[in-house]
Amino acid sequence: MSGGYIKPQKEGDHQIVVFTFIGPIEAKKVDQWNKALLELKKLFGASLTGITIKGDPTPPSILALARKGKKKKKK
């Protein structure tokens, strides 16, 4: 198992990061995870091309948070 760190990269390079969770996860931690992913998307912009978790659709509540974040950027 690796430490999960990314490295600087050049144009055309790519890195894949995989997280593996075992056992129950509390709702509070799930909310924190989802908020952290939104922040990562904002931080890395177009460099972060996708986040897939079992191919599940994004819940409407998360989509609403993402839309609110985009509106704030346009101001």
C-alpha angles and dihedrals in degrees: 000000000000127000092249096242123146124218131220110269141194131234109294095020121116139191131199121210120196125192120195120198124193126194132358121339120205118239090241091057091046089055091048091050093051092048091048091052091053089052091050090052090052093045097050099032114180091358089073101068101178150348117205126184110182087319090279116161117253110261114247091241090059092046088054091053091050091050091051090053092052092050090054091053093055093058 
